[in-house]
Amino acid sequence: MPVAIRSASLNDVPAILAIEGQAPGAAHWTSEQYKKLVGSGVVLVAEEEGQLCGFVCAKAVAGEWEIENVVVAAAFLRRGIANELVRELIHRAANEAASAILLEVRESNLPARRLYEKLGFCEVGHRRVYYRNPVEDAILCALRFNR
């Protein structure tokens, strides 16, 4: 069944929180934080047969976009949904004349690191003890647009 990617609405926030709650390694935010990001940032959701199955959040500041969170519901993992979400985000950033998309990823999150590399992101730095629960380093990645 094909997955549809669309911009999130405020009505999607409860489902976003439910999906995020299934992912211990994800950034965990409050309902109010998601509502603010839906209103001022870029939040895309993946939907299959009317059910939200994943999301990506980003902020756009001064021509650079930063991916804040990418989460896929446990029942939908390993089906290419994160790939579709990030591809659509890249497409939108390019259409908005972004200069780059930046992100941090847990050093141990090899599936995410492989996805980002496949989509053209390059490792540009390292942040020691960036994450908590568990404490872990972050790999900084960037996808630069040639403008």
DSSP file with accessible surface (Angstrom, degrees, kcal/mol):
  #  RESIDUE AA STRUCTURE BP1 BP2  ACC     N-H-->O    O-->H-N    N-H-->O    O-->H-N    TCO  KAPPA ALPHA  PHI   PSI    X-CA   Y-CA   Z-CA
    1    1 A M              0   0  143      0, 0.0     2,-0.0     0, 0.0     0, 0.0   0.000 360.0 360.0 360.0 130.8    0.0    0.0    0.0
    2    2 A P        -     0   0  109      0, 0.0     2,-0.4     0, 0.0    47,-0.4  -0.341 360.0-131.2 -69.8 149.2    1.5    3.4   -0.9
    3    3 A V        -     0   0   41     45,-0.1     2,-0.4    46,-0.1    45,-0.2  -0.839  14.6-145.4-100.2 134.0    2.3    5.9    1.8
    4    4 A A  E     -A   47   0A  53     43,-2.9    43,-2.6    -2,-0.4     2,-0.5  -0.854   7.7-154.9 -99.6 135.3    1.2    9.5    1.4
    5    5 A I  E     +A   46   0A  39     -2,-0.4     2,-0.3    41,-0.2    41,-0.2  -0.935  26.5 153.8-109.6 130.7    3.4   12.3    2.7
    6    6 A R  E     -A   45   0A  71     39,-2.2    39,-3.0    -2,-0.5     2,-0.2  -0.952  48.3 -82.3-147.4 166.5    1.7   15.6    3.6
    7    7 A S  E     -A   44   0A  65     -2,-0.3    37,-0.3    37,-0.2     2,-0.1  -0.486  52.4-114.6 -68.9 141.4    2.1   18.6    5.8
    8    8 A A        -     0   0   16     35,-3.1     2,-0.3    -2,-0.2    35,-0.2  -0.419  25.7-154.1 -76.0 153.5    1.0   18.0    9.4
    9    9 A S    >   -     0   0   48     -2,-0.1     3,-1.9     1,-0.0     4,-0.4  -0.769  35.3-100.8-117.1 169.2   -1.9   19.8   10.9
   10   10 A L  G >  S+     0   0   98      1,-0.3     3,-1.4    -2,-0.3    28,-0.0   0.839 121.3  64.6 -59.5 -30.3   -2.6   20.6   14.6
   11   11 A N  G 3  S+     0   0  145      1,-0.3     4,-0.3     2,-0.1    -1,-0.3   0.689  94.8  60.9 -66.3 -17.5   -5.0   17.7   14.6
   12   12 A D  G <> S+     0   0   15     -3,-1.9     4,-2.5     1,-0.2     3,-0.3   0.614  77.8  90.8 -82.8 -13.3   -2.1   15.3   13.9
   13   13 A V  H <> S+     0   0    0     -3,-1.4     4,-2.8    -4,-0.4     5,-0.2   0.891  82.6  52.4 -57.6 -44.2   -0.2   16.2   17.1
   14   14 A P  H  > S+     0   0   88      0, 0.0     4,-2.0     0, 0.0    -1,-0.2   0.931 113.0  45.4 -58.7 -40.5   -1.8   13.4   19.3
   15   15 A A  H  > S+     0   0   38     -4,-0.3     4,-2.5    -3,-0.3    -2,-0.2   0.889 111.0  53.4 -68.7 -37.2   -0.8   10.8   16.7
   16   16 A I  H  X S+     0   0    0     -4,-2.5     4,-2.8     1,-0.2     5,-0.2   0.937 109.6  48.5 -60.7 -45.7    2.7   12.3   16.4
   17   17 A L  H  X S+     0   0   48     -4,-2.8     4,-2.2     1,-0.2    -2,-0.2   0.894 110.2  51.6 -62.5 -38.9    3.0   12.0   20.2
   18   18 A A  H  X S+     0   0   60     -4,-2.0     4,-0.6    -5,-0.2    -1,-0.2   0.921 112.3  45.5 -64.5 -42.9    1.8    8.4   20.2
   19   19 A I  H >< S+     0   0    7     -4,-2.5     3,-1.3     1,-0.2     4,-0.3   0.937 112.3  50.9 -65.7 -45.9    4.4    7.5   17.4
   20   20 A E  H >< S+     0   0   13     -4,-2.8     3,-1.9     1,-0.3     6,-0.3   0.887 102.3  61.9 -59.3 -37.3    7.2    9.4   19.2
   21   21 A G  H 3< S+     0   0   57     -4,-2.2    -1,-0.3     1,-0.3    -2,-0.2   0.736  98.3  57.6 -63.3 -20.3    6.3    7.5   22.5
   22   22 A Q  T << S+     0   0  100     -3,-1.3    -1,-0.3    -4,-0.6    -2,-0.2   0.514  96.8  70.1 -84.2  -7.9    7.1    4.2   20.7
   23   23 A A    X   -     0   0   23     -3,-1.9     3,-1.7    -4,-0.3    -1,-0.2  -0.833  57.4-175.7-118.4  93.4   10.7    5.4   19.9
   24   24 A P  T 3  S+     0   0  112      0, 0.0    -1,-0.1     0, 0.0     4,-0.1   0.813  85.4  54.5 -60.0 -27.7   12.9    5.6   23.0
   25   25 A G  T 3  S+     0   0   47      2,-0.1    81,-0.1    81,-0.0     2,-0.1   0.557  90.5  97.4 -84.2  -5.4   15.8    7.0   21.0
   26   26 A A  S <  S-     0   0   18     -3,-1.7     2,-0.2    -6,-0.3    43,-0.1  -0.354  88.5 -94.3 -78.8 161.2   13.8    9.9   19.5
   27   27 A A        -     0   0   36     41,-0.2     2,-0.6    -2,-0.1    -1,-0.1  -0.571  42.4-142.3 -69.1 136.2   13.7   13.4   20.8
   28   28 A H        +     0   0   96     -2,-0.2     2,-0.3    -4,-0.1   -11,-0.0  -0.931  26.6 171.2-112.2 120.5   10.7   13.7   23.2
   29   29 A W        -     0   0   51     -2,-0.6     2,-0.1     1,-0.1    -9,-0.0  -0.790  31.2-104.4-122.5 166.4    8.7   16.9   23.1
   30   30 A T     >  -     0   0   77     -2,-0.3     4,-2.1     1,-0.1     5,-0.2  -0.381  35.1-106.8 -84.5 166.0    5.5   18.2   24.6
   31   31 A S  H  > S+     0   0   40      1,-0.2     4,-2.7     2,-0.2     5,-0.2   0.906 121.9  53.6 -56.8 -43.3    2.2   18.6   22.8
   32   32 A E  H  > S+     0   0  126      1,-0.2     4,-2.3     2,-0.2    -1,-0.2   0.883 105.9  52.5 -62.9 -38.6    2.8   22.4   22.9
   33   33 A Q  H  > S+     0   0   97      2,-0.2     4,-2.2     1,-0.2    -1,-0.2   0.914 111.6  46.2 -64.6 -41.5    6.2   22.1   21.4
   34   34 A Y  H  X S+     0   0    0     -4,-2.1     4,-2.9     2,-0.2     5,-0.2   0.911 110.7  52.8 -66.5 -41.2    4.9   20.1   18.5
   35   35 A K  H  X S+     0   0   80     -4,-2.7     4,-2.0     1,-0.2    -2,-0.2   0.920 109.9  48.8 -60.1 -41.8    2.0   22.5   18.0
   36   36 A K  H  X S+     0   0  160     -4,-2.3     4,-2.1     2,-0.2     5,-0.3   0.924 112.4  47.9 -64.4 -41.8    4.4   25.4   17.8
   37   37 A L  H  X S+     0   0    9     -4,-2.2     4,-3.2     2,-0.2    -2,-0.2   0.895 108.8  53.3 -68.1 -38.1    6.6   23.5   15.3
   38   38 A V  H  < S+     0   0   25     -4,-2.9    -1,-0.2     1,-0.2     5,-0.2   0.915 114.4  44.2 -60.0 -40.0    3.6   22.6   13.2
   39   39 A G  H  < S+     0   0   69     -4,-2.0    -2,-0.2    -5,-0.2    -1,-0.2   0.825 131.9  17.5 -75.0 -31.2    2.7   26.3   13.1
   40   40 A S  H  < S+     0   0   94     -4,-2.1    20,-0.3    -5,-0.1    -3,-0.2   0.582 121.7  41.5-121.2 -13.4    6.1   27.7   12.5
   41   41 A G  S  < S-     0   0   24     -4,-3.2     2,-0.5    -5,-0.3    18,-0.2  -0.170  90.6 -79.4-114.3-151.9    8.3   24.9   11.1
   42   42 A V  E     + B   0  58A  27     16,-2.5    16,-2.7    -2,-0.1     2,-0.5  -0.978  43.6 169.6-121.3 116.1    8.1   22.1    8.8
   43   43 A V  E     - B   0  57A   7     -2,-0.5   -35,-3.1    14,-0.2     2,-0.4  -0.982   8.8-174.3-128.2 118.2    6.4   18.9   10.0
   44   44 A L  E     -AB   7  56A   0     12,-2.4    12,-2.3    -2,-0.5     2,-0.3  -0.899   5.9-159.0-110.2 143.3    5.6   16.2    7.4
   45   45 A V  E     -AB   6  55A   0    -39,-3.0   -39,-2.2    -2,-0.4     2,-0.4  -0.910  11.0-139.0-121.3 149.8    3.6   13.1    8.2
   46   46 A A  E     -AB   5  54A   0      8,-2.7     7,-2.9    -2,-0.3     8,-1.0  -0.903  23.6-170.4-104.2 137.0    3.4    9.8    6.5
   47   47 A E  E     -AB   4  52A  49    -43,-2.6   -43,-2.9    -2,-0.4     2,-0.4  -0.988  12.9-173.5-133.1 135.3    0.0    8.2    6.2
   48   48 A E  E >  S- B   0  51A  22      3,-2.6     3,-2.1    -2,-0.4   -45,-0.1  -0.989  79.4 -18.2-130.2 122.4   -1.1    4.8    5.1
   49   49 A E  T 3  S-     0   0  150     -2,-0.4    -1,-0.1   -47,-0.4     3,-0.1   0.884 129.3 -51.4  49.5  43.2   -4.8    4.0    4.7
   50   50 A G  T 3  S+     0   0   62      1,-0.2     2,-0.5     0, 0.0    -1,-0.3   0.450 114.9 116.0  80.2   0.0   -5.7    7.0    6.9
   51   51 A Q  E <   -B   48   0A 113     -3,-2.1    -3,-2.6   -36,-0.0     2,-0.3  -0.893  67.3-126.2-107.2 127.7   -3.3    6.0    9.7
   52   52 A L  E     +B   47   0A  18     -2,-0.5    -5,-0.3    -5,-0.2     3,-0.1  -0.524  34.3 168.8 -67.1 129.9   -0.3    8.2   10.6
   53   53 A C  E     -     0   0A   0     -7,-2.9    20,-2.7     1,-0.4     2,-0.3   0.417  57.1  -7.0-125.9  -0.8    2.8    6.0   10.5
   54   54 A G  E     -BC  46  72A   0     -8,-1.0    -8,-2.7    18,-0.3    -1,-0.4  -0.969  53.6-160.2-179.7 167.8    5.7    8.4   10.7
   55   55 A F  E     -BC  45  71A   0     16,-2.5    16,-2.5    -2,-0.3     2,-0.4  -0.987   8.3-152.4-157.2 159.4    6.8   12.0   10.8
   56   56 A V  E     -BC  44  70A   0    -12,-2.3   -12,-2.4    -2,-0.3     2,-0.4  -0.994  13.0-161.7-134.0 138.3    9.7   14.3   10.3
   57   57 A C  E     +BC  43  69A   0     12,-2.6    11,-3.0    -2,-0.4    12,-1.3  -0.962  15.0 167.9-119.7 140.4   10.2   17.7   11.9
   58   58 A A  E     -BC  42  67A   0    -16,-2.7   -16,-2.5    -2,-0.4     2,-0.4  -0.972  23.8-142.6-145.8 158.2   12.5   20.5   10.7
   59   59 A K  E     - C   0  66A 103      7,-2.0     7,-2.8    -2,-0.3     2,-0.5  -0.960  11.6-148.4-119.6 143.0   13.2   24.1   11.4
   60   60 A A  E     + C   0  65A  55     -2,-0.4     2,-0.4   -20,-0.3     5,-0.2  -0.962  24.0 167.5-113.2 120.0   14.2   26.6    8.7
   61   61 A V  E >   - C   0  64A 103      3,-3.2     3,-2.3    -2,-0.5    -2,-0.1  -0.982  66.2 -21.7-136.7 122.6   16.4   29.5    9.8
   62   62 A A  T 3  S-     0   0  103     -2,-0.4     3,-0.1     1,-0.3    -1,-0.1   0.849 126.7 -47.5  50.7  42.9   18.3   31.9    7.6
   63   63 A G  T 3  S+     0   0   36      1,-0.2    36,-3.3    35,-0.1    37,-0.9   0.370 119.3 103.2  85.3  -7.7   18.2   29.5    4.6
   64   64 A E  E <   -Cd  61 100A  79     -3,-2.3    -3,-3.2    34,-0.2     2,-0.4  -0.918  56.4-153.1-109.2 138.2   19.4   26.4    6.5
   65   65 A W  E     -Cd  60 101A  18     35,-2.8    37,-3.0    -2,-0.4     2,-0.5  -0.850   5.4-159.1-104.8 143.5   17.0   23.7    7.5
   66   66 A E  E     -Cd  59 102A  60     -7,-2.8    -7,-2.0    -2,-0.4     2,-0.5  -0.984  15.1-135.0-125.7 123.0   17.7   21.5   10.5
   67   67 A I  E     +C   58   0A   7     35,-2.8    37,-0.5    -2,-0.5    -9,-0.3  -0.635  24.2 178.7 -73.7 124.3   16.0   18.1   10.9
   68   68 A E  E     -     0   0A  53    -11,-3.0     2,-0.3    -2,-0.5   -41,-0.2   0.760  61.8  -2.2 -96.0 -35.0   14.8   17.9   14.5
   69   69 A N  E     -C   57   0A  12    -12,-1.3   -12,-2.6   -43,-0.1     2,-0.4  -0.948  47.3-172.8-162.3 136.6   13.2   14.5   14.6
   70   70 A V  E     +C   56   0A  34     -2,-0.3     2,-0.4   -14,-0.2   -14,-0.2  -0.977  22.7 167.6-132.7 119.2   12.4   11.6   12.3
   71   71 A V  E     -C   55   0A   7    -16,-2.5   -16,-2.5    -2,-0.4     2,-0.4  -0.999  18.0-168.3-138.8 135.9   10.3    8.8   13.7
   72   72 A V  E     -C   54   0A  20     -2,-0.4   -18,-0.3   -18,-0.2     5,-0.1  -0.969  36.6-104.3-120.5 136.3    8.4    5.9   12.2
   73   73 A A    >   -     0   0    5    -20,-2.7     3,-2.3    -2,-0.4     4,-0.3  -0.269  32.4-115.7 -57.9 144.2    5.9    3.8   14.2
   74   74 A A  G >  S+     0   0   59      1,-0.3     3,-1.3     2,-0.2    -1,-0.1   0.852 113.9  55.8 -53.2 -41.0    7.2    0.5   15.3
   75   75 A A  G 3  S+     0   0   85      1,-0.2    -1,-0.3     0, 0.0    -2,-0.1   0.631 110.5  46.6 -69.3 -11.5    4.7   -1.5   13.2
   76   76 A F  G X  S+     0   0   15     -3,-2.3     3,-0.7   -23,-0.2     5,-0.4   0.288  81.5 129.3-114.8   7.8    5.9    0.3   10.0
   77   77 A L  T <   +     0   0   87     -3,-1.3    -4,-0.0    -4,-0.3    -3,-0.0  -0.238  66.3  24.5 -65.0 153.9    9.7    0.1   10.4
   78   78 A R  T 3  S+     0   0  199      1,-0.1    -1,-0.2     0, 0.0    -2,-0.0   0.775  91.2 104.9  64.2  32.0   11.9   -1.2    7.6
   79   79 A R  S <  S-     0   0  121     -3,-0.7    -2,-0.1     0, 0.0    -1,-0.1   0.201  97.0-101.6-122.8  11.2    9.3   -0.2    4.9
   80   80 A G  S  > S+     0   0   38      3,-0.0     4,-2.1     4,-0.0     5,-0.1   0.585  82.9 127.6  84.4  10.8   11.1    2.8    3.4
   81   81 A I  H  > S+     0   0    4     -5,-0.4     4,-2.6     2,-0.2     5,-0.2   0.932  73.0  49.2 -70.4 -43.2    8.8    5.4    5.2
   82   82 A A  H  > S+     0   0   26      1,-0.2     4,-2.7     2,-0.2     5,-0.3   0.921 110.4  53.5 -60.7 -40.4   11.7    7.4    6.8
   83   83 A N  H  > S+     0   0   20      1,-0.2     4,-2.6     2,-0.2    -1,-0.2   0.936 110.0  46.4 -57.6 -47.8   13.3    7.5    3.3
   84   84 A E  H  X S+     0   0   94     -4,-2.1     4,-2.1     2,-0.2    -1,-0.2   0.901 112.7  50.4 -64.1 -41.5   10.1    8.9    1.8
   85   85 A L  H  X S+     0   0    0     -4,-2.6     4,-2.1     2,-0.2    -2,-0.2   0.945 114.0  43.1 -62.4 -48.1    9.7   11.5    4.6
   86   86 A V  H  X S+     0   0    0     -4,-2.7     4,-2.8     1,-0.2     5,-0.2   0.904 111.7  54.8 -69.7 -37.0   13.3   12.7    4.3
   87   87 A R  H  X S+     0   0  120     -4,-2.6     4,-2.4    -5,-0.3    -1,-0.2   0.922 109.8  47.1 -59.1 -44.1   13.1   12.7    0.4
   88   88 A E  H  X S+     0   0   55     -4,-2.1     4,-2.6     2,-0.2    -1,-0.2   0.901 110.8  51.9 -66.1 -38.2   10.1   14.9    0.6
   89   89 A L  H  X S+     0   0    0     -4,-2.1     4,-2.7     2,-0.2    -2,-0.2   0.932 109.9  49.2 -62.3 -43.7   11.7   17.2    3.1
   90   90 A I  H  X S+     0   0   29     -4,-2.8     4,-2.7     1,-0.2    -2,-0.2   0.930 110.6  51.2 -60.3 -44.6   14.8   17.5    0.8
   91   91 A H  H  X S+     0   0   99     -4,-2.4     4,-2.2     1,-0.2    -2,-0.2   0.928 112.4  45.5 -58.7 -46.6   12.4   18.3   -2.1
   92   92 A R  H  X S+     0   0   66     -4,-2.6     4,-1.4     2,-0.2    -1,-0.2   0.902 111.8  51.2 -66.7 -40.4   10.6   21.0   -0.1
   93   93 A A  H  <>S+     0   0    0     -4,-2.7     5,-2.6     1,-0.2     3,-0.3   0.925 110.4  49.4 -62.5 -42.6   13.9   22.6    1.1
   94   94 A A  H ><5S+     0   0   32     -4,-2.7     3,-1.7     1,-0.2    -2,-0.2   0.917 109.6  51.5 -62.6 -41.5   15.3   22.7   -2.4
   95   95 A N  H 3<5S+     0   0  111     -4,-2.2    -1,-0.2     1,-0.3    -2,-0.2   0.756 107.7  53.1 -66.9 -23.9   12.0   24.4   -3.6
   96   96 A E  T 3<5S-     0   0  140     -4,-1.4    -1,-0.3    -3,-0.3    -2,-0.2   0.241 118.3-113.5 -92.6   9.6   12.4   27.0   -0.8
   97   97 A A  T < 5 +     0   0   66     -3,-1.7    -3,-0.2     1,-0.2    -2,-0.1   0.816  51.5 176.3  62.0  35.6   16.0   27.7   -2.0
   98   98 A A      < -     0   0    1     -5,-2.6   -34,-0.2    -6,-0.1    -1,-0.2  -0.368  28.9-147.7 -64.5 149.6   17.5   26.3    1.2
   99   99 A S  S    S-     0   0   53    -36,-3.3    46,-2.5     1,-0.3     2,-0.3   0.739  72.9 -12.0 -89.0 -25.6   21.3   26.3    1.2
  100  100 A A  E     -dE  64 144A   0    -37,-0.9   -35,-2.8    44,-0.3     2,-0.4  -0.987  51.1-132.9-165.2 160.3   21.6   23.2    3.3
  101  101 A I  E     -dE  65 143A   0     42,-2.3    42,-2.5    -2,-0.3     2,-0.3  -0.998  30.9-169.7-120.3 128.8   19.8   20.7    5.5
  102  102 A L  E     +dE  66 142A  40    -37,-3.0   -35,-2.8    -2,-0.4     2,-0.3  -0.817  10.3 163.5-116.2 157.7   21.6   19.9    8.8
  103  103 A L  E     - E   0 141A   3     38,-1.9    38,-2.6    -2,-0.3     2,-0.4  -0.986  29.3-134.4-163.8 161.8   21.0   17.2   11.4
  104  104 A E  E     - E   0 140A  36    -37,-0.5     2,-0.3    -2,-0.3    36,-0.2  -0.965  24.6-174.0-116.7 144.5   22.5   15.3   14.4
  105  105 A V  E     - E   0 139A   7     34,-1.9    34,-3.0    -2,-0.4    -2,-0.0  -0.993  34.0 -98.8-139.0 142.2   22.2   11.5   14.6
  106  106 A R  E >   - E   0 138A  25     -2,-0.3     3,-1.6    32,-0.2    32,-0.2  -0.360  31.2-128.5 -57.1 136.8   23.2    9.1   17.4
  107  107 A E  T 3  S+     0   0   75     30,-2.1    -1,-0.1     1,-0.3    31,-0.1   0.867 109.0  50.4 -57.1 -34.7   26.5    7.5   16.6
  108  108 A S  T 3  S+     0   0   78     29,-0.3     2,-2.2     1,-0.2    -1,-0.3   0.588  82.1  97.9 -81.9  -7.8   25.0    4.1   17.2
  109  109 A N    <>  +     0   0   65     -3,-1.6     4,-2.4     1,-0.2     5,-0.2  -0.446  44.6 163.8 -84.4  74.0   22.0    4.7   14.9
  110  110 A L  H  >  +     0   0   87     -2,-2.2     4,-2.7     1,-0.2     5,-0.2   0.871  68.2  56.0 -64.2 -38.7   23.5    2.9   11.9
  111  111 A P  H  > S+     0   0   48      0, 0.0     4,-2.2     0, 0.0    -1,-0.2   0.945 112.2  43.7 -60.4 -42.0   20.2    2.5   10.0
  112  112 A A  H  > S+     0   0   15      2,-0.2     4,-2.8     1,-0.2     5,-0.2   0.923 112.7  51.9 -67.0 -42.0   19.6    6.3   10.1
  113  113 A R  H  X S+     0   0   66     -4,-2.4     4,-2.3     1,-0.2    -1,-0.2   0.909 110.5  48.4 -62.0 -40.3   23.2    7.1    9.3
  114  114 A R  H  X S+     0   0  150     -4,-2.7     4,-2.6     2,-0.2    -1,-0.2   0.903 111.0  51.6 -65.3 -40.5   23.0    4.8    6.2
  115  115 A L  H  X S+     0   0   23     -4,-2.2     4,-1.9    -5,-0.2    -2,-0.2   0.957 111.1  46.4 -60.1 -50.2   19.7    6.4    5.1
  116  116 A Y  H  <>S+     0   0   18     -4,-2.8     5,-2.7     1,-0.2     4,-0.3   0.915 112.8  49.8 -61.6 -41.1   21.2    9.9    5.4
  117  117 A E  H ><5S+     0   0  145     -4,-2.3     3,-1.6    -5,-0.2    -1,-0.2   0.929 108.9  52.4 -62.4 -43.5   24.3    8.9    3.5
  118  118 A K  H 3<5S+     0   0  135     -4,-2.6    -1,-0.2     1,-0.3    -2,-0.2   0.851 108.0  52.7 -60.6 -32.5   22.2    7.3    0.7
  119  119 A L  T 3<5S-     0   0   20     -4,-1.9    -1,-0.3    -5,-0.2    -2,-0.2   0.390 128.9 -94.6 -88.4   4.4   20.3   10.5    0.4
  120  120 A G  T < 5S+     0   0   39     -3,-1.6    24,-0.3     1,-0.3    -3,-0.2   0.475  74.5 143.8 102.3   3.1   23.4   12.6    0.0
  121  121 A F      < -     0   0    9     -5,-2.7     2,-0.4    -6,-0.2    -1,-0.3  -0.506  33.4-153.9 -75.0 144.7   24.2   13.8    3.5
  122  122 A C  E     -F  142   0A  81     20,-2.8    20,-2.3    -2,-0.2     2,-0.3  -0.930  22.2-109.0-118.4 145.2   27.9   14.0    4.5
  123  123 A E  E     +F  141   0A 115     -2,-0.4    18,-0.3    18,-0.2     3,-0.1  -0.559  41.2 166.9 -70.7 128.0   29.4   13.8    7.9
  124  124 A V  E     -     0   0A  83     16,-3.1     2,-0.3    -2,-0.3    17,-0.2   0.405  55.4 -14.8-124.5  -1.8   30.7   17.2    8.9
  125  125 A G  E     -F  140   0A  23     15,-1.2    15,-2.3     2,-0.0     2,-0.3  -0.990  52.4-119.2 178.8-177.2   31.4   16.9   12.6
  126  126 A H  E     -F  139   0A  74     -2,-0.3     2,-0.5    13,-0.2    13,-0.2  -0.996  11.0-158.2-146.8 134.2   31.0   15.2   15.9
  127  127 A R  E >   -F  138   0A 105     11,-2.8    11,-2.7    -2,-0.3     3,-0.9  -0.969  21.7-135.3-119.1 118.3   29.5   16.3   19.3
  128  128 A R  E 3  S-     0   0A 181     -2,-0.5     9,-0.1     1,-0.2     8,-0.0  -0.441  80.9  -6.8 -72.7 141.6   30.7   14.4   22.3
  129  129 A V  E 3  S+     0   0A  77     -2,-0.1     8,-0.3     1,-0.1    -1,-0.2   0.812  84.5 146.7  40.8  47.4   28.1   13.3   24.9
  130  130 A Y  E <   +     0   0A  97     -3,-0.9     2,-0.2     6,-0.6     7,-0.2   0.864  53.2  58.7 -76.7 -39.3   25.4   15.2   23.0
  131  131 A Y  E   > -F  136   0A  47      5,-2.8     5,-1.4     3,-0.0     2,-0.3  -0.632  66.8-154.6 -96.3 155.6   22.6   12.7   23.8
  132  132 A R  T   5 +     0   0  152      3,-0.2     3,-0.1    -2,-0.2    -2,-0.0  -0.854  63.4  57.0-118.9 159.6   21.2   11.6   27.2
  133  133 A N  T   5S+     0   0  148     -2,-0.3    -1,-0.2     0, 0.0     2,-0.1   0.946 132.3  18.4  51.9  66.5   19.4    8.4   28.1
  134  134 A P  T   5S-     0   0   87      0, 0.0     2,-0.2     0, 0.0    -3,-0.0   0.594 106.8-125.5 -88.1 161.5   21.7    6.8   27.1
  135  135 A V  T   5 +     0   0   90     -3,-0.1     2,-0.3    -2,-0.1    -3,-0.2  -0.446  48.0 152.8 -66.3 131.4   24.6    9.2   26.9
  136  136 A E  E   < - F   0 131A  28     -5,-1.4    -5,-2.8    -2,-0.2    -6,-0.6  -0.986  43.5-103.9-160.5 153.3   26.0    9.1   23.4
  137  137 A D  E     -     0   0A  21     -2,-0.3   -30,-2.1    -8,-0.3     2,-0.4  -0.394  32.3-133.4 -75.8 158.5   27.9   11.1   20.9
  138  138 A A  E     -EF 106 127A   0    -11,-2.7   -11,-2.8   -32,-0.2     2,-0.5  -0.905   3.6-143.1-113.2 143.2   26.2   12.8   17.9
  139  139 A I  E     -EF 105 126A   3    -34,-3.0   -34,-1.9    -2,-0.4     2,-0.5  -0.903  19.2-141.8 -99.1 127.7   27.4   12.7   14.3
  140  140 A L  E     -EF 104 125A  30    -15,-2.3   -16,-3.1    -2,-0.5   -15,-1.2  -0.809  23.2-176.3 -92.8 132.2   26.7   16.0   12.5
  141  141 A C  E     -EF 103 123A  11    -38,-2.6   -38,-1.9    -2,-0.5     2,-0.3  -0.927   7.8-169.2-129.4 153.5   25.6   15.7    8.9
  142  142 A A  E     -EF 102 122A   4    -20,-2.3   -20,-2.8    -2,-0.3     2,-0.5  -0.997  15.9-160.2-143.3 143.8   24.8   18.1    6.2
  143  143 A L  E     -E  101   0A  23    -42,-2.5   -42,-2.3    -2,-0.3     2,-0.4  -0.989  23.9-160.2-118.2 113.2   23.3   18.1    2.7
  144  144 A R  E     -E  100   0A 140     -2,-0.5     2,-0.4   -24,-0.3   -44,-0.3  -0.807   7.5-142.8-100.7 138.3   24.4   21.2    0.9
  145  145 A F        -     0   0   38    -46,-2.5     2,-0.8    -2,-0.4    -2,-0.0  -0.821  18.5-126.4 -96.9 133.9   22.5   22.5   -2.2
  146  146 A N              0   0  161     -2,-0.4   -46,-0.0   -46,-0.0   -47,-0.0  -0.704 360.0 360.0 -80.2 112.7   24.6   24.0   -5.0
  147  147 A R              0   0  172     -2,-0.8   -48,-0.0   -48,-0.1    -2,-0.0  -0.907 360.0 360.0-119.7 360.0   23.2   27.4   -5.6
